[in-house]
Amino acid sequence: MHWHSPNLEPLPSPDYGGFADSAHPAAPDPAQVDPAVLGALLHRHGWLRRGGAAGRYGRWTPPATHPTARAATSLLVPESRSFPDCADLLEEAITALTRSGLPSAREVLYGLSVPSDEVRWDREIPQGAYGLQGEAAWTVQEQLRSAARQLLLAGALAERARAGYYGARHRTQAERALDGVLVGPHPGGRRLTAYVPVDGGRGTVTRLHHALHAAREAVDYQRATGGMEAFDAAVRAGVSRELAEALIALVRGTEGARIALAWAPAAGVPAGCAARPEPVEFSPGDLPVLRDAAARYTRDEPAVQVRIAGAVVRMRRSAPGGGGTVRLRVLAGAEVPYVRVALDEEAYRVAGHAHLVGLPIRVGGRLQRRGGFRRLTDATGVAPVPLDEVERDRLMKSLDGAFDPADVLAADE
């Protein structure tokens, strides 16, 4: 399900460059706005309640730190829909927020547009070239957005399974889970906020919440004792090589970074989580520990015994006779899109025949962590999978449109 609004940005893939921030999000329908949710969002984003009739409405003013705050109009927000002028006040408040140029006003509107949990990244950026703030550099801005996406992806992976190293496993499903994520317009490479829809995305944010705190505790334990064993237990909370590498990308080149989470007021607090989670901070001094943890997770994650069904999409051997290597698009049996399998002469012949007649094959073996769990070794039991004409035709059509160059390993060429 996609939640993109024309004025809200999807969180970009790290493969793409920067893009301009939106000036204004779409205004929500005042009739659908819960006054209590609006009040909670105003408070979260620094607005101050300055009086009003207790139990009826409150007068809210913008954050005093903003240079245009004094000139901004205050908002009258009812505390519930039982207030007689509730509809009129809400319409006036939403209109004022929509017309406001304050960043906090846009953030409140983002939170109202779709019930979303917020993930905020803040980084301390040292001074860059020409005496300007380093956050002005294009590369610094791209680094923040890429690292933010990597962290959310690590949370989405952990929601699907616990592993020290995922590689290609579960990645397609995890990336699809981020389709509805929106980012707010924060110029520069210092700050970024992502809005993750509760419907379909809460599991990702919840898992990220637990994983970040577990990673912080494991780093502290290692720096205090020299032991890495806390990282083994942290896998159960969602810590992985992918999370460690995302944190490295976030902190590298900065003087420190902080990640803060806030739950959607309309959805309440998820089970097992603090109502107001404490921000988690990482510093350059944590980088050696995180690098060691990433290497440890890669080294210790075991190979997986699998039996998969897959369609042959590539065959290669160095001579007309003997065995060779085939590339399979995985249809069942493993959570990866493609695998490469080395076969002996007889198994290669079976795979070639199945490919010619449009049939998938079944093969057992060990899915190896080397190469990101995209290689199957010790292949056994290679056999074609019978399909009727309708199923075969459907398979061939799906193969025609399913190939994604991003799934190809460099060594495949």
C-alpha positions in Angstrom: 0.0 0.0 0.0 1.4 3.4 -1.0 0.8 6.5 1.1 2.5 9.1 -1.2 0.9 12.5 -1.3 1.9 14.8 -4.1 3.6 17.1 -1.6 5.2 14.5 0.6 8.5 12.8 -0.3 9.2 9.1 -0.4 12.4 8.2 1.3 14.9 7.9 -1.5 16.9 4.8 -2.4 20.6 5.3 -1.9 21.1 4.6 -5.6 19.6 8.0 -6.5 20.7 11.6 -6.1 19.2 14.4 -4.1 15.9 16.1 -4.8 14.2 19.3 -3.7 12.2 19.5 -0.5 8.4 20.2 -0.7 7.3 23.7 0.5 4.0 22.5 2.0 2.4 19.1 2.6 -1.2 18.6 1.6 -3.7 20.0 4.1 -5.7 17.3 6.0 -9.5 17.5 6.1 -10.3 19.4 9.3 -13.4 17.1 9.7 -11.0 14.1 10.1 -8.6 15.8 12.6 -8.8 14.7 16.2 -8.2 17.8 18.4 -6.3 15.8 20.9 -3.9 14.5 18.2 -3.4 18.1 16.9 -2.5 19.3 20.4 -0.1 16.4 20.9 1.7 17.2 17.6 1.9 20.9 18.4 3.5 20.1 21.7 5.9 17.6 20.2 7.1 20.1 17.6 7.8 22.9 20.1 4.6 24.9 20.1 3.7 26.4 23.4 0.3 26.4 25.1 -0.2 29.9 26.5 -3.6 29.9 28.2 -7.1 29.2 27.0 -10.1 27.8 28.8 -9.2 24.7 30.7 -11.0 21.7 29.5 -12.4 23.6 26.4 -9.6 25.0 24.2 -6.0 26.1 24.3 -4.1 28.9 22.6 -0.9 27.7 21.0 2.0 29.8 19.8 5.0 28.7 17.6 8.4 27.8 19.0 10.0 30.9 20.5 13.4 30.0 19.0 12.2 30.6 15.4 13.0 34.1 14.1 9.5 34.6 12.7 7.6 33.2 15.7 6.6 36.5 17.1 4.9 37.5 13.8 3.1 34.2 13.5 -0.5 33.9 14.3 -1.4 31.8 17.4 -3.8 28.9 17.1 -7.0 28.2 19.1 -7.3 24.4 19.3 -10.3 22.8 21.1 -9.5 19.9 23.4 -12.3 17.7 22.1 -15.1 17.7 19.6 -17.6 18.4 22.3 -16.6 22.0 22.2 -19.3 24.0 20.4 -17.1 25.8 17.9 -14.8 22.8 17.4 -15.2 22.5 13.6 -14.6 26.2 12.9 -11.6 26.4 15.2 -10.0 23.3 13.6 -10.6 24.7 10.1 -8.9 27.9 11.1 -6.0 26.2 12.7 -5.4 23.9 9.7 -5.6 26.8 7.4 -3.1 28.8 9.5 -0.7 25.9 9.6 -0.9 25.4 5.8 -0.1 29.0 5.1 2.7 29.2 7.7 6.3 29.1 6.6 7.4 27.6 9.9 9.1 24.2 9.6 7.3 23.1 12.8 3.9 23.9 11.1 4.8 21.7 8.2 5.9 18.9 10.5 2.5 19.1 12.3 0.7 18.8 9.0 2.8 15.8 8.0 1.8 14.1 11.3 -1.9 14.8 10.6 -1.9 13.7 7.0 -1.3 10.1 7.7 -1.0 8.5 11.2 2.7 8.0 11.4 5.5 7.2 13.8 8.3 9.7 13.5 12.0 8.9 13.3 14.3 11.9 13.6 18.1 12.0 12.9 20.3 14.8 14.2 24.0 15.1 13.5 26.7 17.4 14.7 28.5 18.5 11.5 32.0 20.1 11.8 32.8 23.2 9.8 33.5 22.6 6.1 35.4 24.3 3.4 35.3 28.1 3.0 34.3 28.6 6.6 30.8 27.3 5.9 28.9 24.7 7.9 29.8 21.2 6.6 26.2 20.4 6.2 26.0 22.6 3.2 28.0 20.0 1.2 26.0 17.9 -1.2 27.8 14.7 -0.2 27.0 15.3 3.5 23.3 15.7 2.7 23.3 12.5 0.7 25.2 10.7 3.4 22.4 11.5 5.9 19.6 10.4 3.7 21.3 7.2 2.7 22.2 6.3 6.3 18.6 7.0 7.4 17.2 4.7 4.8 19.8 2.0 5.8 18.6 2.2 9.4 14.9 1.9 8.5 15.8 -1.0 6.2 17.6 -2.7 9.1 14.5 -2.3 11.2 12.3 -3.8 8.4 14.7 -6.7 8.0 14.6 -7.4 11.8 10.8 -7.3 11.7 10.9 -10.3 9.3 13.5 -12.4 11.0 16.4 -12.2 13.5 19.9 -12.6 12.0 23.3 -11.2 12.5 23.8 -10.8 8.8 21.0 -10.8 6.2 22.8 -10.3 2.9 20.1 -10.7 0.2 17.7 -12.5 2.5 14.3 -10.8 3.1 15.7 -7.6 1.4 13.0 -7.4 -1.3 10.2 -7.6 1.3 11.9 -5.2 3.6 12.5 -2.6 0.9 8.9 -2.9 -0.2 7.9 -2.1 3.4 9.6 1.3 3.1 7.5 2.4 0.1 5.2 4.5 2.1 7.8 6.3 4.2 7.8 10.1 3.9 10.6 12.5 4.6 10.2 16.1 5.9 11.9 19.1 4.3 15.0 19.8 6.3 17.7 21.5 4.2 21.2 20.4 4.9 22.8 17.3 6.2 22.3 18.0 9.9 18.7 16.9 10.5 16.1 14.6 8.9 12.7 13.3 9.9 10.9 10.3 8.5 7.2 9.6 8.8 6.5 5.9 8.9 2.8 5.1 8.4 1.4 3.1 11.3 -0.5 0.9 8.9 2.2 -1.4 7.6 5.2 0.4 9.2 4.8 0.2 12.9 6.6 -3.1 13.2 9.6 -1.6 11.5 9.8 1.3 13.9 9.1 -0.8 17.0 11.9 -3.2 16.0 14.3 -0.3 15.3 13.5 1.2 18.7 14.6 -2.0 20.5 17.6 -2.6 18.2 19.0 0.9 18.7 18.9 0.7 22.5 20.4 -2.8 22.3 23.2 -1.6 20.1 23.9 1.3 22.4 24.1 -1.1 25.4 26.3 -3.5 23.5 28.7 -0.7 22.5 28.9 0.5 26.1 29.6 -3.0 27.3 32.4 -3.5 24.9 34.0 -0.1 25.7 33.8 -0.9 29.4 34.9 -4.5 29.4 36.5 -5.2 26.0 34.1 -8.1 25.4 31.9 -8.4 22.3 29.5 -11.0 23.7 26.8 -8.4 24.3 26.4 -8.2 20.5 25.4 -11.9 20.3 22.5 -11.3 22.7 21.6 -8.1 20.8 20.6 -10.1 17.7 17.4 -11.0 19.5 16.6 -7.3 19.7 17.2 -6.7 16.0 20.9 -5.7 15.9 22.7 -6.9 12.8 25.5 -6.2 10.5 23.1 -4.1 8.5 22.2 -2.0 11.5 25.9 -1.6 12.5 26.8 -0.5 9.0 24.0 2.0 9.0 25.1 3.5 12.2 28.7 3.8 10.9 27.4 5.6 7.8 25.4 7.9 10.0 28.2 8.9 12.4 31.2 8.9 10.0 32.5 12.4 9.4 30.4 13.9 12.2 31.0 14.9 15.8 28.1 12.7 16.9 24.6 11.6 15.9 21.3 11.1 17.7 18.2 9.1 16.7 14.9 9.9 18.3 11.5 8.2 17.9 8.0 9.5 18.6 4.8 7.4 18.3 1.8 8.5 16.3 -0.6 10.1 18.9 -3.6 8.6 17.0 -2.3 5.1 17.4 -1.0 5.1 20.9 2.2 3.4 22.2 3.1 -0.1 20.9 3.4 -2.9 23.5 6.7 -3.2 25.2 7.9 0.3 24.3 8.3 3.5 26.3 5.7 6.2 25.8 8.4 8.7 25.2 11.5 6.8 24.1 14.9 8.3 25.1 17.0 9.4 22.1 19.9 7.1 21.3 23.3 8.8 20.7 26.4 7.5 19.0 29.8 9.2 18.7 32.9 8.8 16.6 34.4 6.9 19.5 31.9 4.1 18.9 32.9 3.5 15.3 35.7 1.0 16.0 33.3 -1.1 18.1 30.6 -1.0 15.4 33.1 -2.0 12.7 34.2 -5.0 14.8 30.5 -5.9 15.4 29.7 -5.8 11.7 32.7 -8.0 10.9 31.7 -10.4 13.7 28.2 -10.7 12.5 29.4 -11.4 8.9 31.9 -14.0 10.1 29.6 -15.9 12.6 26.3 -16.1 10.6 26.0 -19.7 9.6 25.2 -21.1 6.2 21.6 -22.3 5.8 20.5 -25.7 4.5 17.8 -25.2 2.0 15.9 -26.9 -0.8 14.7 -24.4 -3.4 12.6 -24.2 -6.5 13.9 -21.8 -9.1 13.8 -20.8 -12.8 17.0 -21.0 -14.7 17.8 -17.5 -16.0 21.5 -17.9 -16.9 23.9 -20.8 -17.7 27.6 -20.7 -18.0 30.5 -23.2 -18.4 34.0 -22.9 -19.7 33.9 -25.9 -22.1 31.2 -27.8 -24.1 31.5 -30.7 -21.7 31.6 -30.9 -18.0 29.8 -29.0 -15.3 29.0 -25.3 -15.1 27.2 -22.6 -13.1 23.6 -21.7 -13.3 21.7 -18.7 -12.0 18.2 -19.3 -10.6 15.4 -16.9 -9.9 14.2 -18.3 -6.6 10.5 -19.2 -6.6 10.3 -21.0 -3.2 12.5 -22.3 -0.4 14.7 -19.2 0.4 14.1 -15.5 1.0 16.5 -14.3 -1.7 15.6 -13.2 -5.3 18.4 -15.1 -7.1 21.1 -17.7 -6.3 24.1 -19.0 -8.2 24.7 -22.7 -8.2 27.7 -24.8 -9.3 26.5 -28.1 -10.9 28.3 -31.2 -12.1 27.9 -32.3 -15.7 24.7 -34.4 -15.2 23.0 -31.8 -13.1 24.0 -29.0 -15.5 22.4 -31.1 -18.4 19.1 -31.5 -16.4 19.1 -27.7 -15.7 19.7 -26.9 -19.3 16.9 -29.2 -20.5 14.5 -27.7 -17.9 15.4 -24.2 -19.2 14.8 -25.2 -22.8 11.3 -26.5 -22.1 10.4 -23.7 -19.7 10.3 -25.6 -16.4 11.8 -24.6 -13.0 14.1 -27.0 -11.1 14.4 -28.1 -7.5 17.8 -28.3 -5.9 19.1 -28.7 -2.4 22.3 -27.3 -0.9 23.8 -24.9 1.6 23.0 -21.2 1.2 26.4 -19.6 2.0 26.9 -16.2 3.7 29.8 -15.4 1.4 28.4 -13.2 -1.3 25.4 -12.2 0.7 23.6 -15.6 0.8 23.4 -15.7 -3.0 25.4 -18.8 -3.6 24.2 -22.4 -3.2 27.0 -25.0 -2.5 27.0 -28.8 -2.3 24.1 -29.0 -4.7 22.1 -32.2 -4.7 18.9 -33.6 -6.1 18.6 -31.4 -9.2 15.3 -32.2 -10.9 12.7 -30.4 -13.1 9.4 -29.3 -11.5 6.4 -30.4 -13.6 4.0 -27.6 -14.6 0.9 -27.6 -16.7 0.7 -25.4 -19.7 -1.0 -22.6 -17.9 1.5 -22.5 -15.1 4.4 -22.7 -17.5 3.0 -19.8 -19.5 2.5 -17.7 -16.4 6.1 -18.5 -15.2 7.6 -17.4 -18.6 5.7 -14.1 -18.6 6.8 -13.4 -15.0 10.4 -14.0 -15.9 10.2 -11.6 -18.8 9.4 -8.7 -16.5 11.1 -9.7 -13.3 14.8 -9.2 -14.1 16.3 -6.4 -12.0 19.9 -5.4 -12.9 20.4 -4.3 -9.3 20.2 -8.0 -8.3 23.2 -9.0 -10.4 26.4 -9.5 -8.6 29.5 -7.9 -10.2 31.1 -11.3 -10.5 28.1 -12.5 -12.6 29.3 -10.6 -15.6 
